[in-house]
Amino acid sequence: MFKRTLKVAIALSLLSSPGVFADALSDAVNHENRSIKERSRDEYRHPQQTLRFFDVQPNMAVAEISPGGGWYSNILAPFLSDKGEFYAAHFYIEEGGNAYYKKSLDGFMQKISQDENYKKTKVTSFHPTKAMDFAPANSLDRVLTFRNVHNWYMQTGQEGIDSAFSSFFHALKKGGVLGVVEHKLPEDLTDEAQKSSGYMKQSFVIAAAEKAGFTLLAHSDVNLNPLDTTDHEKGVWTLPPGLRLGEKDQAKYLTIGESSRMTLKFIKP
């Protein structure tokens, strides 16, 4: 345990050292294409610290899995636009499929058609069991996913989780990094809670990645929220930005803020 803790401390120290990371990331986080509403969530999502932890560099080939409305894409696209490659592995849409996913994809496509920062973005499709080839094999330096593991588990179960992590392993180069941010369920709660709460156990996510061939390189507490008890009436969606209970106890949940999240960094050996 001591050796692992020491390794993590050394890794974090290196990543936070002056000169290790270009100012381009700070510029991207503060880019004018990010709305005030988006920036207001930085205090909970810590994008600059998170991407530094994942050691994302502007000359890398990077895929964001299931970018949704593009909160992180609005940082990654301009950051990678000059020297890197950016794959937005968006929702896989079947005929007569999920209307929410289609609306999200349509909105994303409209965004990139109007924003010069997205001119080099490669939009592909990802689904844990139906669309796994979101980038060429062994082509990526980084695969990043933010708050998506619970969706795959709730929709496709263990099969989908295994398939998803295997596809990430397949797309990464040797030595490439998988970065995962996910709502964190306390280890002392039952596994059953993972099926509907939106929270996942860190041990579960680590086991899934290791099963696919990854090695855990480090973990960070940057996205933990000690105010989040995780035992909410409507699961993680009780908290902002969802606020599924409407006006009920809204002040309480706004005070808590967004969910407590694990931040895990894996490497493809």
Secondary structure as UniProt FT lines:
FT   HELIX           2..15
FT   TURN            18..19
FT   HELIX           24..29
FT   TURN            32..33
FT   HELIX           36..39
FT   TURN            40..41
FT   HELIX           42..45
FT   HELIX           47..53
FT   TURN            54..55
FT   TURN            58..59
FT   STRAND          61..65
FT   TURN            68..72
FT   HELIX           73..80
FT   TURN            81..83
FT   STRAND          85..91
FT   TURN            95..96
FT   HELIX           99..114
FT   HELIX           116..118
FT   TURN            119..120
FT   STRAND          122..127
FT   TURN            128..130
FT   TURN            137..138
FT   STRAND          140..146
FT   HELIX           149..171
FT   STRAND          172..185
FT   TURN            187..188
FT   HELIX           191..195
FT   STRAND          200..201
FT   HELIX           202..212
FT   STRAND          215..220
FT   TURN            222..223
FT   TURN            226..227
FT   TURN            233..234
FT   HELIX           235..238
FT   TURN            240..242
FT   TURN            244..249
FT   HELIX           250..256
FT   STRAND          261..267
//
